Amino acid sequence: MNISSGFSPPARGLVLAGALALVIGLMKLAAPLLSPILLAIFIAIVATPILAWMRRKRVPRWAALLLIAFVLLDVGSLLALVATGALEGFRDSIPTYQERFMLVAQQLGGWLERVGVEGSTQAIPDLMAPNKLMGVVRPLLSNASGILASGLLVLLAVIFILLEAPSLPAKLKAAFDIDKAGEARIRRLLFSINRYMRIKAMTSLATALCAWALLWLLGIDFAPLWAMLAFFLNFVPVVGNIVMMIPPTLLAVVQVGPGTAVVVAAGYLAINTAIGNVIEPRIMGKGLGISTLAVFLALLFWGWLFGAVGMFLAVPLTAAVIIALDASPDTRPIAILLGPEIKKAPPTVNAPVIDAVVEDELPERTDPAAEG
């Protein structure tokens, strides 16, 4: 007997909402544990095609895993060293900017007073006080060991996930009785996330290199630090491209002057427009099929739930949720609302075109016997 048959539709909706709220609350409590695991899962999804390619080249599994771990550890260590050194230099240089900080703050406060914003002369210097910047930089440096430990945890999780990857499809099929449509749906999700993360990494690297070149030509201090910030913030949808330009623009005001700051802001705007609005859409096409409003709401939700990792993975996480919702007729309307603009009747999941695209674009499956 179906227990839910005794409830009216509103009652079933309330029960479902309560269960969803309970799950979200538990995920919020477990966020410190779930965040590195989620990050490891998405890194493993990106690394899986590389592992499969090396296996097709007859590279032993242990050697392929060791090489991937070495590359990830090398890249992570290099980024940590560059970021730590730049932050220490920025912290030591803040006192030298103090006089300029206060002068710019007083000038800005006086201008706001003249245009009718009362109290700006006292408020702006407090807002731009160097002590506030020190309050942001000092915790980052003091938590460097904790960040390194989290990075090692993520690396270990990636290795274990890659070890389990060959047997995972068979386990999922046996555990949940997944049919061919479900397999196609999972493969489409993995392929879409892999492609999105790969293209986003390339465009983020291009954004970082262009930002570094711009700041280096203008003589702005700590250009590598701001370029690294641009690389990571480019993964954050909607607001990342805006936030990345604020620190170097403010530093340009303090270090050189308002004219150079305008050039820095205009340069960042040109870089983000060219790469984010022209080049990236041409390469990525339709992306992961998420509406702009859904991306913004997802950024708020996943950022609240998992912090910086949630903002970093907001788009692929939302894509996974949409595909999961699309699997059931009861939740498919929600998936349609979160999806892109509909110009014609949406194809069903069982449509041959989806299977054909997946079969053509996904890497070849390796022989299970060769995986041993």
Secondary structure as UniProt FT lines:
FT   HELIX           3..6
FT   HELIX           9..29
FT   HELIX           31..56
FT   TURN            57..58
FT   HELIX           61..93
FT   HELIX           94..97
FT   HELIX           98..114
FT   TURN            115..116
FT   TURN            118..119
FT   HELIX           120..127
FT   HELIX           130..142
FT   HELIX           144..164
FT   HELIX           165..167
FT   HELIX           168..176
FT   HELIX           180..218
FT   TURN            221..222
FT   HELIX           223..233
FT   TURN            234..235
FT   TURN            237..239
FT   HELIX           240..243
FT   TURN            244..245
FT   HELIX           246..255
FT   HELIX           258..274
FT   HELIX           275..279
FT   HELIX           280..284
FT   TURN            285..288
FT   HELIX           292..306
FT   HELIX           308..312
FT   HELIX           314..326
FT   TURN            329..331
FT   HELIX           332..338
FT   TURN            349..350
FT   HELIX           352..361
FT   HELIX           368..371
//
